[in-house]
Amino acid sequence: MRVRRRFDFEAAHRLPEHPGKCRRLHGHSYALVVTVEGPIDPQSGMVLDFAELKRIVKREIVEQVDHRCLNEIIDNPTAEVVAKWSWERLAAHLPGLVEIELRETDRCSAIYRGE
């Protein structure tokens, strides 16, 4: 069974290696979707309590990046790099982590499923 939760945050970045306008400082209303897989616990009826998922992701990701310039935290913070960075911060805290999706816009996202 898979469960997922979406987290929203605001952040700015610039892509120093980008040949176009994204080289300049700009911002996004990001959505981070975290997916965890596991068996349904027979006692609780859950894979993972959504409140616990929220607590972990807020602490490890959202509180670190919300209303920040991502370049202060991550070199070349493309959607792909930020998705992988998020995975690396969450994997030890979320057994069963199977997917991170980072949406920069409604039309553009990066999905990371680990190595």
N, C-alpha and C positions, 0 to 999 in steps of 0.2 A: 504494500500500500504506500502511496506517496501523498505527502501533505506539502502545501506550499503557502507562503505568506509574502505579501508585498510590503515594501518599506519605501517611503518617499523621502527625498532630501534635496536640498538646493546646494549647488556648488559651482564654482568657476574653475576654468582651466584654460591653458593654452597648449597647443601641440607644437613644440619647437621644431619638429621634423616635418611638419605638414607643409606642402607647397602652396596651399591656398589660404583662405580667410581664417581657417581654424588655428593658424599660427598666432593670431591675435587673441588677447584675453577675451573670453566670453563665458556665459553661464548656461546651465541646464537645470531643469526640474527633473531630476533623475528618479527612476523607479528601480529598486533592487528586488528581484523575486528570488527567494531562497526555497529550494525543494529538498526535502528529506524523505528517505525511504526506510521502511522497516515493517516489522510485523505489528499487528494490532495487539496491544497488551490486553489480555483477557480480563484483567481486573478494572483498568481504567477505560477500556474501549478506545484508546488512542494510540497512535504511533508516537506522537510527541504533543504535549500540551502547547497550544498556540501561544499562550502567555509565556511559557518558557522559551520558545523560539523567539518571541519578541524581545525578551530580556537579553538574550545572548546577542542577537543581531544589533540591537540598539547599542549595547556596550561595545562590541567589537568593531562595528562599522559605522553606524549612523552618527554616533556621538563623535567619531573621529573626523568625519567628512562634512557634516551638515554646516552650511554657511561658511565654508572654507575655500581657499584656493587649493585645488588638488595638487598643483605643482609643488607646494610646500611639503607634501607628504609622499608623493609618488613621482618618479622621473617619467616624463613623457606619458601623462595620464590619459591614454586613449581608452575607449570603452573596453577594449580587449584586455588591456593591462590592469584596469581597475577591477574588472570581473575576476581576473586571476588573483590579484591582491586580496580581494574579498574572500575568495575560496581559501587562500592560505591562512587568513586570520580566523576563519570559521571552522575549518576541518577538524581541528583538535577539540573543539567544543561541541560539535554536532556530529556524533556518529551517525552514519547513514546519509550524510550530505551527498546528493547526487547531481545537483545542478544549481548554478548561479546564472541568472539572467540580469544584465544591467541594461536598462532602457535609457538612452540619452534623450530620445524623442518618442512620439507615438509610432514612428516609422523605422527607427534605427535602434538596434540592440546588439549586444554581444552575449553569447551563451558559452559558459565554461563548465565542463564536466570532469575536471581533474585530469591528471596525467594518465 
